Amino acid sequence: MKLFVAGHQGMVGAALVRRFQAEPGVSLVTRSRRDGLDLTSQSAVAAFYAAEKPDVAIIAAAKVGGIHANSTYPAEFLYENLAIAANCIHGAYTAGVKRVLFLGSSCIYPKLAPQPMPEDCLLTSALEPTNEAYAIAKIAGLKLTQYYRQQYGVLYHSAMPTNLYGPADNYHPLNSHVLPALIRRFHEAKEAGKAEVVAWGSGSPRREFLHVDDLADACAFLLRHANPPDWINVGTGTDVTIRELTELVAHAVGFSGRITWDASKPDGTPRKLMDVSRLTALGWQPRIGLREGIERTYASFLAEKAAGTLRA
């Protein structure tokens, strides 16, 4: 199988490369913007597919960020993610790519979705405003795969992962997601000998977290399935409060000072827990627990920082 991983330099794409490098019979194809493949360019993507002719494509490329980034740059989040999805999915079909797995996000579901969130609650009510632009683009990608499968009979399908973390995450102080932002904040506070770290919000929202290596394994599992659902949730089925998460990160980093909460900062969606019963019924389960995953991720953070490869 000749497999194209779109977005291989990001956290998710890098995990997919690690996973499929160990898979017998898989020949990986990767290409970066520096190598001339701009996924927001329809002509560039079409030329790439025509030249490489992969059998399967996993679309893991995306412009991503946390609450601050999504709220500050909604136009870029909507445009770039729409362009990536449209170009990669339509280009694959035009080039005769047999199978496409498009990766979305749990933010596609309504702000006040039932908890845990089942796949069929999609588009039943309003989205969370702070990441609406990103969610709309991901919904469009999901629907593109669904309709290409419906209209043309190609095996194009989607996976909707919950909040992800792990090696090669983005640790930017403003534009990162909550878990890497906390790792950086606590690490810098420990290094500086600070007595206090201020965390955003009330600490009460509940979130589910999946290690990115578990997501890569779930993708390999889904690609072995002959007739997967049009889209399926990928998560752990368990969640923690942001306050609990913050304490876990502080412990993993070794910060022993005070944690205070800035309630003037936004909380976002009250709860985001995936209903993973469909994937569980197919036979897949995550392997990496949250405490272990955070410890492994902090070790990766230190290694990346020492090597000068930290995304920050």
N, C-alpha and C positions, 0 to 999 in steps of 0.2 A: 504494500500500500504506500503510495506516495502522498504524504500528508503535509499540507500547508498550514502553518500556524501563523495567523495574522496577529501582530502585536507581540512578537516573541521577546521583545526587550522589556516589556512591562512585567509586573509581578505575576499575573495570571499566565501570560505567554511563557515566561521563563519556567514556571512550574510545569506547564504542558510539555515543554522541550525536555525537562528532566524526566518526566514520566515516560514519554514516548521514545526517548533514546534507549530506554531499557526494554522496549517492546520488540520482540523478534519480528522480522518481516516488514518493519516500518522504515521508510526512507523519508527523512524530514526535509522540508523546504522552508527556509526563512529568508526574509528580505526586509531591510530597514529603510527608513526615509533617506538615510545617508547613502544607501546603495541605489537610490533612485526610485524607490517605490513609495509614493505619496498616496495613502489610502483614501484621501479626500479627492483625488483626481480620477475621474472615470476612465480617461484614456490610459493613464499609467497602470491602473488595476487591470484593465482589459488586455493591455500588452503583456503584463506579467503572466496572467492566466494562459494566454495564448502560447507563450514561450515555455512555461514550466509544465502545463497540463497535469496538475495534481489530480489524484483520485478523490481525495477528501480535503475539505477545508474546515478549520475551526476558527471562527471569527472572535478572537479575544481582544482585539484592538479597540480602544476607546479613549476618549478624553474624560478623565475621572477626577474627583476631588470631594472634599467634605462639604459641610453646610456653608461655610464661608465662601468657598470657591464657586459652588453651585448658585448661591444667591448673588454673587458679584458678577459672574460672567455667563448669564443664562443664554445669551445669543450664541456665544461660542460653543457652549455645551450642546445646544440643540442642533446647530448647523453642522458642526464637525462630526457628531455622532450619527446624525441622519446620513451624511455623505458617506461615512465609513460603511454603515449598514447597507445602504442602497448599492454602492459600488461593489462591495465584496459579494453580496448575494446575487445581484443581477449579473455581475461579471462571471461568477461561477457557473450560473446557468447557461449563459451564452457560450462559455468555453467547454461545456459538457462535463463539468465536475459532477461526479455521481452523488456525492453526499456532502452536506454542509451542516455543521453544528454551530449555531449562533448563541453566544453567551450574553445574557441580559443581566438583570438585577432584581432584587426583591422590591426595589422602589417603584416598580411598575404597578404595584397594587395600590388600591385606594388608601388614603390617610387613615380612614376609620374602617378599614377592612376587618372582617371577623378574625379573631385570633384563636389558633394559628391560621395563617392565610392560605386558603386552598387555591389551586390554579383557576377554578371557575369564578373567582371573585374579580377577575380582571375586568376593568372598564365598568364596574357597577356603581361607582361614585367618584367624587373628586380626589385628585392626587394631593400629596403633601406639597405645598407651595414652594418650600425651600429647595426641592430638587425636581420640580415639575419638568423643566426643560430636558434634563437627562432622561427622565422616565419616559417622556413622549418619544424621544428618539429610540429608546430600547423597545418600547411597545411597537413602534413602526418596524423595527427589525424582526421582532417576533412574528408580526403579522405578514411580513414579506415571506418569511420561510414557510409559514402556514399556507399562504395562498399560492406560492410556487408549487408546493407539494400537492395542494388541492387541484390546481389547474393543469399542471404539467406532469404530475406523477413522479416527481423527483423526491428523493429521501432527504429533504431539508427539514430540520427540526431545531428546537431551542432548549437551552437549560437556563434556569433562573436561579443563580446562586444567592445566598444570603450574604451578610457582611463578611468580607474576606480579609485575611491578614497573613503575614508570613515573610519569607526572604524576599528581598528586592522591593519592598514596599516604598511608598513615597513619604518622607519624613519632613516635608516642608512645614514650617511653623504655623502657617495660616491655611494652606490649601490641602492638607492631608486629612485622612479619615481619623476617627476618634482614637483607635488603638495605637497606630504609629505616632500620632500626635502626643499621646500620653507617654509612650516609651521615651520619646525625645525629651519631653518636658521633665520627667522624673530623672532621666539620666543627667541632664544638664544641671538640675537642682542638686543632685548628689555630688556631681563633680565640683560645683561651686560652694558646697557646704551650706546650702540654704536650709532654713528651718521650716519653710512653708511652700507648698505648691497650690496654685489656684486652678481649680477645674471649672469648666464651663457648665452652666445650667444648674438644674436642681439635683441631678443625679438619679432622679426617679424613673426616667424612661427605661424600658427594657429592650435589649438587643440580643440577637443571636449572632454567633461568630463561628466561621468555618475556616480551618487552616487551608491555605491555597493548595497544598499538596493533596489534601483530601478532595478538593474540587477536581484536580487533574485526574485523580483516580476515578472519580465519578464520570468524567468525560470519556475516559477509556472504556468504562463499563457501558455507557450509553452507545458508544460507537460499535460495540459488539452486539447490540440488540437489533434484531431484524426489523422490528416494527415499533419504535419508540413513540410515545405521545408527541403531539405537535410541540408542546412545551411542558417542562416538568421542573418542579422546585428541587433545589439541591441545598441541603442544610443539615443541621444536627437535630432539629426538633426540640431544642432546649434553649433557654435564654437566661440572661442575668441583667440586673440593673446596671446602669452606668456607674453608679457608686461602687457596686461590687467589682465591676471590671477595673475601675480605677485603683481599688485596693489590691487586686491581683497584680496589676502592672507595677505598682509601688513595691510590692513584695518581691517580684521577680527582679526588679532593677536594684533593690537593696536600699531604697529610700526610706528613712525612718522618721522623717519630720511630719508636720501637720498637713492635712489636706483640707482646704476650705473651698466653698462653692460660690461662684458668681452667678446668682439667679437672674441677673440682667441679660445674660447670654441665652440664645434660643436653645430649646430642648429638641426641637424637631418632632417627628411622629412619636406619640406616646408609647407605642409598642410595635415591634416588627418581628414576628415569629412565623416561620414557614411551616405549613402543613406538608410534611415530607412523606406522607403515607403512601403516595403513589410510587415513589422511588424505593422506599423500604419494601413494598410489596414485590417490586421487581428483583429484589435481592441485594441491594447495596446499602452499606452502613459506613459512616465515618470512623476513622481509627484514632485520630489525634485529639485528646481532651484539651480543654481550654487552658488549664494551668500549664500542662506540658507544652502546648503550642506557644503560649506567651514566652515561656522560658527559652524555647528554641528560637523564637523570633528575636528576642533580646540578644541572644548569642550571635545571630546573623547580623543584627544591627551593629554590634561591636566589631565583627569581622569586616563588614562593609565599610565602616568608618575608618578602620585601620588601613584598609586597602585603598582608600580614596574613591570608592565606588558608590558611596551612600547617595541616594536620591534625596536631596534636601534643598 
